[in-house]
Structures are given as structure tokens and as C-alpha cells.
Amino acid sequence: GEDVEQSLFLSVREGDSSVINCTYTDSSSTYLYWYKQEPGAGLQLLTYIFSNMDMKQDQRLTVLLNKKDKHLSLRIADTQTGDSAIYFCAESTNDYKLSFGAGTTVTVRA
Amino acid sequence: DAGITQSPRHKVTETGTPVTLRCHQTENHRYMYWYRQDPGHGLRLIHYSYGVKDTDKGEVSDGYSVSRSKTEDFLLTLESATSSQTSVYFCATRGPIGGSQETQYFGPGTRLLVL
């Protein structure tokens, strides 16, 4: 996980936007991913972006990729209590393995 | 996720005993992975498989072995469990479950406690 870094905690008010940031080091990354983990559960794939894209939108989720700075972000619009979870950023290179960040715990407060 | 199951889901064992965790997939995916999850470390790759009888080490493979005798099953063995192997273990497969070839999908996890 040292190749992928994320802030550990984020607190956001219900209805506001959440932005979770991630930096990675491998310039040969092909795909970058966001996973969500709810308490006691496995990892759920939220979205992913190919390295030649700079933005991807999927309903309330927007992924931004700055390849020059090796920076990835996930924006969740209109954050709800059900969005409280741990969010993992991960990168994939040509060998089909994923490297994960330590995870960002998002807490949504009323 | 629907196509990946892990057994057992919970296990308590004693130091020095062998433990085998099983991952079973029904999606006919070529690639399978074992990760462990520990606080502050995210998920770290233990071993992975790129086909039947084809396996390779990940970043934290010491103390673990794997076997894949058929496409659908990937076994993780702790030959002699230690307390440092207390963790949550996740299996993953790679393939097109409603997505592209580049996505990994995870099983529900196995919580292992080594006393």
C-alpha cells in the first residue's frame, strides 16, 4: 500500500459533496479504481477510470484523474448517510495486480 | 459479490496449527487473488493465480502457500499459524462480471483469529 496514499478520515454533512483524494506513484498504471467497504463487508467496486481519461461521471460519482501529478479524486454529490464507509483507491499495472491505499473512512453527519 | 464465496467466514485457531481458507468462484475467471486486510495497511496481496496450477507470490507471501487445482477453487494455507496472521482475508477474481476485463471483484472475507 505504500505506493498509493490517501488521507485517513473525512467528515461531511449530509447533503454536501464529499471529495476523497488519492496519490499514486506508478506512472505505468493502466486503470485506477475506487472501492467502497461497509462495516463487516467485502469491497464493492464503485467505479474505475482508464489512465488515458481525465474524468468519468457515473450518477453521483465523479472521478478526476491528473496523470501529470499522479492524483486521483472521487467526488460524491449529495452525500447520504448510506455513503458512510471506507473508500479505497487502487491502481493496476500491466501485471493485473492491484495496489491499494490504506483507505479513507468517510463519516456522514446529519 | 454474487459469484465469489469464501469458507469459512470466521475461524479461531491456535498458534502452530495449519489453516486452510477456500475461495470458490462460479464465473470461470482466469485470475484469482488472496489479500489480507489490516488496520492502516489497506489490502495487501499475499498470492495470486493466473491459471490452473499457475501461481505467484505477492508482497506479503511469507508463511502462506496456495494451490489451484481447478479454475473455480483457490486455496490459501497457513502451514503453521502465528498471531501476526490474525487478519481479515479476502479473495478476489478478475474478469467481466458485468464490467470490463480490468475489474477485480471481491468475496465477503474470512475473519481469522490466531490465539
Interface residues (C-beta under 8 A of the other chain):
Chain A: G1 V4 T30 Y31 Y33 Y35 A41 G42 L43 Q44 L45 Y48 F50 F88 A90 S92 Y96 K97 L98 F100 G101 A102 G103
Chain B: D1 Y31 Y33 Y35 G40 H41 G42 L43 R44 L45 Y48 Y50 G58 F90 A92 R94 G99 S100 E102 T103 Q104 Y105 F106 G107 P108 G109
